[in-house]
Amino acid sequence: MHRKPNKPLDAAQMMQRWARHWLRSCRDMPKHALRLIDDAQADPEKQVHAFRRLMKAWRSLLKLAPDSLAQDARIMRAEIRALRRDFGAARDAVVLARTLQDALGTSLFQRLPKPEGEAVSPAALPDLRQQLEAARIKLNRLSAEMARWSVAGEGGAFLLKGFERSCRKTRRRLQRDPLRMSLKRLHASRTAVVDLGYQLQFFRPTEAAELALRGELVERLRSHFGAVVDLDLARRHLDTLVPTAHGGKAKHKTAEQKKAEHRIARRIARRRGKAARLARRLLDERPKALRARLGEMLAMTEPRQVTLS
């Protein structure tokens, strides 16, 4: 029997496919995380880093949730944020050592005093077994909760609404000059940029050159913001190396400490400057226009599975 060729989907049907694709992608996140945790051959440092990035990607996708799931998504994002923070100490220990050594050079890094008991070596990760087991239990519970979610009746317009919301939030954050914004504001800007970056990755199958370019700009901006945050962690660590006299007053810094502080400060200024130039490029188009073009692209393009990293 001759089969009729598949009838092309209209725009509404295609958007419904994107809605279902979003839900499948969100449901896959805890499964990816469980596979990562269960990989006995994984390097602990890379395992922690990959797990935390995966949690960020999951939270970013959940910020696209439709109004019908908004409350459930908020609760789940809070749970995921707590999961990330559980591994924060392990991440900070590794990043601190790597950032210091990269910024100062091995010779100067090795000459700096090390506070007793402080972990400054990439190999000095805490025992993660209990944390990983607790994360496994929580991920299984969150996965079961998400299995009950539904986007029946949703046309996919919620994805465009959520994307525009992320664009507006990022735009608001970046209207303050990254060269001058406080570290607290820089953290908030980085979070908005991270969310937008993962969402652009999710929509990447549209293969639009302008979206790909914007995604590259966002990724570079995220890298510069992340470097400033890591360098600030190193700067605060250097402050702890200054010995104090009786009464809590800091004694004079050594020549090595002054040199290290100077190098860290120069790197922070350089990264902030690069972030400022990229931010200006990202502010060149209004979120409403980006939403309209994304809507046109999604209505014509089949969703495909992508790896968010």
Contacts in CASP RR format, 6 or more apart in sequence:
PFRMAT RR
TARGET T0000
AUTHOR 0000-0000-0000
METHOD contacts of the structure
MODEL  1
MHRKPNKPLDAAQMMQRWARHWLRSCRDMPKHALRLIDDAQADPEKQVHA
FRRLMKAWRSLLKLAPDSLAQDARIMRAEIRALRRDFGAARDAVVLARTL
QDALGTSLFQRLPKPEGEAVSPAALPDLRQQLEAARIKLNRLSAEMARWS
VAGEGGAFLLKGFERSCRKTRRRLQRDPLRMSLKRLHASRTAVVDLGYQL
QFFRPTEAAELALRGELVERLRSHFGAVVDLDLARRHLDTLVPTAHGGKA
KHKTAEQKKAEHRIARRIARRRGKAARLARRLLDERPKALRARLGEMLAM
TEPRQVTLS
9 17 0 8 1.000
11 299 0 8 1.000
11 300 0 8 1.000
12 155 0 8 1.000
14 298 0 8 1.000
14 299 0 8 1.000
14 300 0 8 1.000
14 301 0 8 1.000
14 302 0 8 1.000
15 155 0 8 1.000
15 156 0 8 1.000
15 157 0 8 1.000
15 159 0 8 1.000
15 295 0 8 1.000
15 298 0 8 1.000
15 299 0 8 1.000
16 153 0 8 1.000
16 154 0 8 1.000
16 155 0 8 1.000
16 156 0 8 1.000
17 302 0 8 1.000
17 303 0 8 1.000
18 156 0 8 1.000
18 159 0 8 1.000
18 298 0 8 1.000
18 303 0 8 1.000
19 66 0 8 1.000
19 151 0 8 1.000
19 154 0 8 1.000
19 155 0 8 1.000
19 156 0 8 1.000
19 158 0 8 1.000
19 159 0 8 1.000
20 151 0 8 1.000
21 303 0 8 1.000
22 61 0 8 1.000
22 64 0 8 1.000
22 151 0 8 1.000
22 156 0 8 1.000
22 159 0 8 1.000
22 202 0 8 1.000
23 149 0 8 1.000
23 150 0 8 1.000
23 151 0 8 1.000
25 61 0 8 1.000
25 202 0 8 1.000
25 305 0 8 1.000
26 58 0 8 1.000
26 61 0 8 1.000
26 62 0 8 1.000
26 146 0 8 1.000
26 149 0 8 1.000
27 143 0 8 1.000
27 146 0 8 1.000
27 147 0 8 1.000
27 149 0 8 1.000
29 54 0 8 1.000
29 57 0 8 1.000
29 58 0 8 1.000
29 61 0 8 1.000
30 58 0 8 1.000
30 139 0 8 1.000
30 140 0 8 1.000
30 142 0 8 1.000
30 143 0 8 1.000
30 146 0 8 1.000
31 143 0 8 1.000
32 54 0 8 1.000
33 51 0 8 1.000
33 54 0 8 1.000
33 55 0 8 1.000
33 58 0 8 1.000
33 135 0 8 1.000
33 139 0 8 1.000
34 136 0 8 1.000
34 139 0 8 1.000
34 140 0 8 1.000
34 143 0 8 1.000
36 42 0 8 1.000
36 47 0 8 1.000
36 50 0 8 1.000
36 51 0 8 1.000
36 54 0 8 1.000
37 47 0 8 1.000
37 51 0 8 1.000
37 132 0 8 1.000
37 135 0 8 1.000
37 136 0 8 1.000
37 139 0 8 1.000
38 136 0 8 1.000
39 47 0 8 1.000
42 50 0 8 1.000
44 90 0 8 1.000
44 125 0 8 1.000
44 128 0 8 1.000
45 94 0 8 1.000
45 122 0 8 1.000
45 125 0 8 1.000
47 128 0 8 1.000
48 87 0 8 1.000
48 88 0 8 1.000
48 90 0 8 1.000
48 91 0 8 1.000
48 94 0 8 1.000
48 125 0 8 1.000
48 128 0 8 1.000
49 91 0 8 1.000
49 94 0 8 1.000
50 309 0 8 1.000
51 87 0 8 1.000
51 135 0 8 1.000
52 84 0 8 1.000
52 87 0 8 1.000
52 88 0 8 1.000
52 91 0 8 1.000
53 309 0 8 1.000
54 308 0 8 1.000
55 80 0 8 1.000
55 81 0 8 1.000
55 83 0 8 1.000
55 84 0 8 1.000
56 84 0 8 1.000
56 194 0 8 1.000
56 198 0 8 1.000
57 198 0 8 1.000
57 201 0 8 1.000
57 308 0 8 1.000
57 309 0 8 1.000
58 80 0 8 1.000
59 77 0 8 1.000
59 80 0 8 1.000
59 81 0 8 1.000
59 195 0 8 1.000
60 194 0 8 1.000
60 195 0 8 1.000
60 197 0 8 1.000
60 198 0 8 1.000
60 199 0 8 1.000
60 308 0 8 1.000
61 198 0 8 1.000
61 199 0 8 1.000
61 202 0 8 1.000
61 308 0 8 1.000
62 73 0 8 1.000
62 76 0 8 1.000
62 77 0 8 1.000
62 80 0 8 1.000
63 73 0 8 1.000
63 77 0 8 1.000
63 162 0 8 1.000
63 165 0 8 1.000
63 166 0 8 1.000
63 195 0 8 1.000
63 199 0 8 1.000
64 158 0 8 1.000
64 159 0 8 1.000
64 162 0 8 1.000
64 163 0 8 1.000
64 166 0 8 1.000
64 199 0 8 1.000
64 202 0 8 1.000
65 72 0 8 1.000
65 73 0 8 1.000
65 158 0 8 1.000
66 151 0 8 1.000
66 154 0 8 1.000
66 156 0 8 1.000
66 158 0 8 1.000
67 158 0 8 1.000
68 154 0 8 1.000
69 149 0 8 1.000
69 151 0 8 1.000
72 145 0 8 1.000
72 149 0 8 1.000
76 142 0 8 1.000
76 145 0 8 1.000
76 146 0 8 1.000
79 138 0 8 1.000
79 142 0 8 1.000
80 142 0 8 1.000
83 135 0 8 1.000
83 138 0 8 1.000
83 139 0 8 1.000
86 131 0 8 1.000
86 134 0 8 1.000
86 135 0 8 1.000
87 128 0 8 1.000
87 131 0 8 1.000
87 135 0 8 1.000
89 126 0 8 1.000
90 125 0 8 1.000
90 126 0 8 1.000
90 128 0 8 1.000
90 131 0 8 1.000
92 233 0 8 1.000
93 119 0 8 1.000
93 120 0 8 1.000
93 124 0 8 1.000
93 125 0 8 1.000
93 126 0 8 1.000
94 122 0 8 1.000
94 125 0 8 1.000
95 230 0 8 1.000
95 233 0 8 1.000
96 119 0 8 1.000
96 120 0 8 1.000
96 230 0 8 1.000
96 233 0 8 1.000
96 234 0 8 1.000
96 237 0 8 1.000
97 119 0 8 1.000
97 120 0 8 1.000
97 121 0 8 1.000
97 122 0 8 1.000
97 124 0 8 1.000
98 122 0 8 1.000
99 230 0 8 1.000
99 231 0 8 1.000
99 233 0 8 1.000
99 234 0 8 1.000
100 109 0 8 1.000
100 112 0 8 1.000
100 120 0 8 1.000
100 234 0 8 1.000
100 237 0 8 1.000
100 260 0 8 1.000
101 109 0 8 1.000
103 231 0 8 1.000
103 234 0 8 1.000
103 263 0 8 1.000
103 264 0 8 1.000
103 267 0 8 1.000
104 112 0 8 1.000
104 260 0 8 1.000
104 263 0 8 1.000
104 264 0 8 1.000
108 256 0 8 1.000
108 259 0 8 1.000
108 260 0 8 1.000
108 263 0 8 1.000
111 256 0 8 1.000
112 238 0 8 1.000
112 241 0 8 1.000
112 256 0 8 1.000
112 257 0 8 1.000
112 260 0 8 1.000
113 241 0 8 1.000
114 120 0 8 1.000
115 240 0 8 1.000
115 241 0 8 1.000
118 240 0 8 1.000
119 125 0 8 1.000
119 126 0 8 1.000
120 237 0 8 1.000
159 298 0 8 1.000
160 291 0 8 1.000
160 294 0 8 1.000
160 295 0 8 1.000
160 298 0 8 1.000
161 291 0 8 1.000
162 199 0 8 1.000
163 199 0 8 1.000
163 203 0 8 1.000
163 290 0 8 1.000
163 291 0 8 1.000
163 294 0 8 1.000
164 287 0 8 1.000
164 288 0 8 1.000
164 290 0 8 1.000
164 291 0 8 1.000
166 192 0 8 1.000
166 195 0 8 1.000
166 196 0 8 1.000
166 199 0 8 1.000
167 196 0 8 1.000
167 287 0 8 1.000
167 290 0 8 1.000
167 291 0 8 1.000
168 287 0 8 1.000
169 192 0 8 1.000
169 195 0 8 1.000
170 189 0 8 1.000
170 192 0 8 1.000
170 193 0 8 1.000
170 195 0 8 1.000
170 196 0 8 1.000
170 282 0 8 1.000
171 282 0 8 1.000
171 283 0 8 1.000
171 287 0 8 1.000
172 192 0 8 1.000
173 185 0 8 1.000
173 188 0 8 1.000
173 189 0 8 1.000
173 192 0 8 1.000
173 193 0 8 1.000
174 189 0 8 1.000
174 192 0 8 1.000
174 193 0 8 1.000
174 279 0 8 1.000
174 282 0 8 1.000
174 283 0 8 1.000
175 283 0 8 1.000
176 185 0 8 1.000
176 189 0 8 1.000
177 276 0 8 1.000
177 279 0 8 1.000
178 186 0 8 1.000
178 189 0 8 1.000
178 224 0 8 1.000
178 225 0 8 1.000
178 272 0 8 1.000
178 273 0 8 1.000
178 275 0 8 1.000
178 276 0 8 1.000
178 279 0 8 1.000
179 269 0 8 1.000
179 272 0 8 1.000
179 273 0 8 1.000
179 275 0 8 1.000
179 276 0 8 1.000
181 189 0 8 1.000
183 228 0 8 1.000
183 229 0 8 1.000
183 232 0 8 1.000
186 225 0 8 1.000
186 228 0 8 1.000
186 229 0 8 1.000
187 229 0 8 1.000
189 225 0 8 1.000
190 222 0 8 1.000
190 225 0 8 1.000
190 226 0 8 1.000
190 229 0 8 1.000
193 218 0 8 1.000
193 221 0 8 1.000
193 222 0 8 1.000
193 225 0 8 1.000
194 222 0 8 1.000
196 218 0 8 1.000
197 215 0 8 1.000
197 218 0 8 1.000
197 219 0 8 1.000
197 222 0 8 1.000
198 308 0 8 1.000
200 211 0 8 1.000
200 214 0 8 1.000
200 215 0 8 1.000
200 218 0 8 1.000
201 215 0 8 1.000
201 306 0 8 1.000
201 308 0 8 1.000
201 309 0 8 1.000
202 306 0 8 1.000
202 308 0 8 1.000
203 211 0 8 1.000
203 294 0 8 1.000
203 297 0 8 1.000
203 298 0 8 1.000
204 211 0 8 1.000
204 212 0 8 1.000
204 306 0 8 1.000
205 301 0 8 1.000
205 302 0 8 1.000
205 303 0 8 1.000
205 304 0 8 1.000
205 306 0 8 1.000
206 294 0 8 1.000
206 297 0 8 1.000
206 298 0 8 1.000
206 301 0 8 1.000
207 301 0 8 1.000
208 293 0 8 1.000
208 297 0 8 1.000
210 293 0 8 1.000
211 294 0 8 1.000
211 297 0 8 1.000
214 282 0 8 1.000
214 290 0 8 1.000
217 278 0 8 1.000
217 281 0 8 1.000
217 282 0 8 1.000
218 282 0 8 1.000
220 274 0 8 1.000
220 278 0 8 1.000
221 275 0 8 1.000
221 278 0 8 1.000
221 279 0 8 1.000
221 282 0 8 1.000
224 271 0 8 1.000
224 272 0 8 1.000
224 273 0 8 1.000
224 274 0 8 1.000
224 275 0 8 1.000
224 278 0 8 1.000
225 275 0 8 1.000
227 267 0 8 1.000
227 271 0 8 1.000
228 268 0 8 1.000
228 271 0 8 1.000
228 272 0 8 1.000
228 275 0 8 1.000
231 264 0 8 1.000
231 267 0 8 1.000
231 268 0 8 1.000
231 271 0 8 1.000
232 268 0 8 1.000
234 264 0 8 1.000
235 261 0 8 1.000
235 264 0 8 1.000
235 265 0 8 1.000
235 268 0 8 1.000
238 257 0 8 1.000
238 260 0 8 1.000
238 261 0 8 1.000
238 264 0 8 1.000
241 257 0 8 1.000
242 250 0 8 1.000
242 251 0 8 1.000
242 253 0 8 1.000
242 257 0 8 1.000
243 250 0 8 1.000
243 251 0 8 1.000
244 250 0 8 1.000
244 251 0 8 1.000
245 251 0 8 1.000
253 261 0 8 1.000
END
